[in-house]
Amino acid sequence: MRGRWAAGIVPRNFAWVIKDRLAVSERPGGYARNHRKVRRQEELFWLRAQHFDRVVSLLGSTHNLHAYGELGLTWSHVPMPVGAEVAPSLVSLYPSLYQWLRRGERIIIHEDELGDHLMGVIAGYLLWSALIPDGPRAITATEQLLKRQMGAAGRRIVATAQELPGPAELEPPPAAASHGDSAT
């Protein structure tokens, strides 16, 4: 593949949370009836061309994981279904994310869409990792970065993240699922 097609297209609602290190977007290819295999492939080409080291899926299902592997993208799956208890998933995700970023990985995290749930996970990580000192500031920063307001569901995730032991209080992090495994 040559030219502009080799470069792919930017995933929908793509945004940097930590410039050139941590990004978010909706699921490559879209979701539900809007999902298109061709668009997914073009967006994955773009992720590969931008040298992303890891795609982190928070979907409750395994959608797209096979496509990541087929294109040689490292992936991790931390199922976090909307409406389910988030604390166990955050206990798996946050320490892993912290370690990946410390190793210099370039990471993108996605759910089906960029909404309250994903925004809460991101704001919670900024708080949990002490990149931002308190919940209200983490929420405001996330809203400004992603150019949308966070609702009650996202704010509840931030409150949950505030209760978790931070990076300094943890033993070595539990491994998040990668390359065909799933964390539960």
C-alpha positions as CSV (number, residue, x, y, z in Angstrom):
1,M,0.0,0.0,0.0
2,R,1.4,3.4,-1.0
3,G,0.6,7.1,-0.6
4,R,-2.0,8.5,1.5
5,W,-3.9,5.2,2.0
6,A,-0.9,3.8,3.7
7,A,-1.1,6.6,6.3
8,G,-4.7,5.7,7.1
9,I,-7.3,8.0,8.7
10,V,-7.5,9.5,12.2
11,P,-10.0,7.6,14.5
12,R,-13.2,9.5,15.3
13,N,-13.1,11.7,18.3
14,F,-9.3,11.2,18.7
15,A,-7.7,13.4,21.3
16,W,-4.4,13.5,23.2
17,V,-4.7,13.3,27.0
18,I,-0.9,13.4,27.5
19,K,0.7,14.8,24.3
20,D,2.4,12.1,22.2
21,R,1.9,9.5,25.0
22,L,-1.7,8.8,25.9
23,A,-4.7,9.3,23.6
24,V,-8.4,8.3,23.5
25,S,-10.9,7.8,20.7
26,E,-14.0,5.9,19.8
27,R,-13.6,2.3,18.7
28,P,-11.7,2.1,15.4
29,G,-14.2,1.5,12.7
30,G,-17.1,2.9,14.8
31,Y,-19.6,1.0,16.8
32,A,-22.9,-0.9,16.4
33,R,-24.6,-0.3,13.0
34,N,-22.1,2.4,12.2
35,H,-19.1,0.0,12.3
36,R,-17.3,-0.3,9.0
37,K,-14.5,-2.8,8.4
38,V,-12.8,-0.7,5.8
39,R,-12.9,2.4,8.1
40,R,-11.5,0.2,10.9
41,Q,-8.6,-0.9,8.8
42,E,-7.8,2.6,7.7
43,E,-7.9,3.9,11.3
44,L,-5.7,1.0,12.4
45,F,-3.2,1.8,9.6
46,W,-3.1,5.4,11.0
47,L,-2.4,4.1,14.5
48,R,0.4,2.0,13.2
49,A,1.8,4.9,11.1
50,Q,1.7,7.1,14.2
51,H,3.8,4.5,16.1
52,F,1.3,3.6,18.8
53,D,2.7,0.9,20.9
54,R,-0.5,-0.4,22.4
55,V,-4.3,-0.2,21.9
56,V,-6.3,-0.6,25.1
57,S,-9.9,-1.7,24.7
58,L,-12.3,-1.1,27.5
59,L,-15.2,-2.8,25.7
60,G,-17.1,-5.5,27.5
61,S,-16.7,-7.6,24.3
62,T,-13.7,-8.7,22.3
63,H,-14.7,-6.7,19.2
64,N,-11.7,-5.6,17.1
65,L,-9.0,-7.5,19.1
66,H,-8.4,-9.9,16.2
67,A,-8.0,-6.9,13.8
68,Y,-5.3,-5.4,16.1
69,G,-3.4,-8.6,16.1
70,E,-3.7,-9.1,12.4
71,L,-2.0,-5.7,11.8
72,G,0.7,-6.3,14.4
73,L,-0.6,-3.9,16.9
74,T,-0.1,-4.8,20.6
75,W,-3.4,-4.7,22.4
76,S,-4.7,-5.1,25.9
77,H,-8.2,-5.8,26.9
78,V,-9.6,-4.5,30.2
79,P,-13.3,-5.2,30.0
80,M,-15.2,-2.3,31.7
81,P,-18.9,-2.7,30.6
82,V,-21.0,0.4,31.2
83,G,-23.2,-0.1,34.2
84,A,-20.9,-2.7,35.9
85,E,-18.8,-2.1,39.0
86,V,-15.7,-0.3,37.8
87,A,-13.3,-0.6,40.8
88,P,-12.0,-4.1,39.9
89,S,-11.2,-3.0,36.3
90,L,-9.6,0.3,37.4
91,V,-7.4,-1.7,39.8
92,S,-6.2,-3.7,36.8
93,L,-6.0,-0.8,34.3
94,Y,-4.4,2.0,36.2
95,P,-1.2,0.3,37.5
96,S,-0.7,-1.3,34.0
97,L,-1.2,2.0,32.3
98,Y,1.2,3.7,34.7
99,Q,3.9,1.1,34.0
100,W,3.4,1.2,30.2
101,L,3.7,5.0,30.2
102,R,6.8,4.8,32.4
103,R,8.3,2.4,29.9
104,G,7.7,5.1,27.2
105,E,4.9,3.4,25.4
106,R,2.5,5.4,23.2
107,I,-1.0,4.3,24.1
108,I,-4.5,4.8,22.8
109,I,-7.5,3.8,24.9
110,H,-11.0,3.3,23.4
111,E,-14.6,2.3,24.1
112,D,-17.4,2.2,21.6
113,E,-17.8,5.9,21.8
114,L,-16.1,8.8,23.6
115,G,-18.6,9.5,26.3
116,D,-19.0,9.9,30.1
117,H,-17.6,6.4,30.9
118,L,-14.3,6.8,29.0
119,M,-14.0,10.4,30.2
120,G,-14.4,9.3,33.8
121,V,-11.7,6.6,33.3
122,I,-9.3,9.2,31.9
123,A,-10.0,11.8,34.6
124,G,-9.7,9.1,37.2
125,Y,-6.3,8.1,35.9
126,L,-5.1,11.7,35.9
127,L,-6.2,11.9,39.6
128,W,-5.0,8.4,40.6
129,S,-1.5,8.9,39.1
130,A,-1.2,12.3,40.8
131,L,-0.8,14.1,37.5
132,I,-3.6,16.3,38.7
133,P,-4.0,16.8,42.5
134,D,-7.8,16.6,43.0
135,G,-11.0,15.3,41.4
136,P,-12.6,18.6,40.3
137,R,-9.4,19.7,38.5
138,A,-9.1,16.3,36.9
139,I,-12.7,16.5,35.6
140,T,-12.2,20.1,34.4
141,A,-8.9,19.2,32.6
142,T,-10.5,16.2,30.9
143,E,-13.5,18.2,29.8
144,Q,-11.2,20.8,28.3
145,L,-9.0,18.3,26.6
146,L,-11.9,16.3,25.1
147,K,-14.1,19.4,24.5
148,R,-17.2,18.0,26.1
149,Q,-18.9,18.0,29.5
150,M,-18.6,15.0,31.8
151,G,-21.9,13.7,33.3
152,A,-22.7,11.9,36.5
153,A,-21.5,8.5,35.3
154,G,-18.0,9.8,34.6
155,R,-17.9,11.8,37.9
156,R,-18.7,8.6,39.8
157,I,-15.8,6.8,38.2
158,V,-13.5,9.7,39.3
159,A,-14.8,9.4,42.8
160,T,-14.1,5.6,42.7
161,A,-10.6,6.3,41.4
162,Q,-9.9,8.6,44.3
163,E,-10.5,5.8,46.7
164,L,-8.0,3.4,45.1
165,P,-4.5,3.0,46.4
166,G,-2.2,5.2,44.3
167,P,0.9,4.1,42.4
168,A,3.2,4.6,45.4
169,E,1.0,2.3,47.6
170,L,0.9,-0.7,45.2
171,E,2.9,-3.8,44.8
172,P,3.9,-4.7,41.3
173,P,0.8,-4.1,39.1
174,P,-1.5,-6.9,38.1
175,A,-1.1,-7.6,34.4
176,A,-3.8,-6.5,32.1
177,A,-4.8,-8.8,29.3
178,S,-2.7,-8.7,26.2
179,H,-2.6,-10.5,22.9
180,G,-5.7,-12.7,23.4
181,D,-6.0,-12.9,27.2
182,S,-8.7,-11.1,29.0
183,A,-8.5,-9.6,32.5
184,T,-11.5,-10.2,34.7
